[in-house]
Amino acid sequence: MTAEPSGRPDRFEEVAQAAARAFRLLPATPHDSPPVGPGAPRRIPRRITTDPETVERDLMKLVLTLVELLRQLMERQALHRVEAGDLTEDQEEDLGVTLMALHERMSELCDRYGLTMQDLNLDLGPLGPLLPPAE
């Protein structure tokens, strides 16, 4: 680790090393793959299984999941602002149109990559699903 002039460790270097350790990918083994067949119990893989054939779809799934999370957060914030009376009628209309257009575009991209909105809701194990339930 490098040190800053004050003698303290370089925070960026420390974070970079921690990230490198945390995100080191190991090849998946057959034991890590989810079971195949009806009625087989579903196990969560301990390692990431990558498939060159689906890398674009998987990347889009990740990106769309993050965009959907942000869209839902913006929607909730907009509702709070509307309820608080912070927006003019024109601002409310613009915000509503923008959020509806974003939702429509999300649906189009999901269709294009063979995903559903439910596919974007990652299971975080004991933390529960990433996205709140649809209302």
Buried (B, 14 or more C-beta within 10 A) or exposed (E): EEEEEEEEEEEEEEEEEEEEEEEEEEEBEEEBEEEEEEEEEEEEEEEEEEEEEBEEBBEBBEEBBEBBBEBBEBBEEBEEBBEEEEBEEEEBEEBEEEBEEBBEEBEEBBEEBEBEBEBBBBEEEEEEEBBEEEE
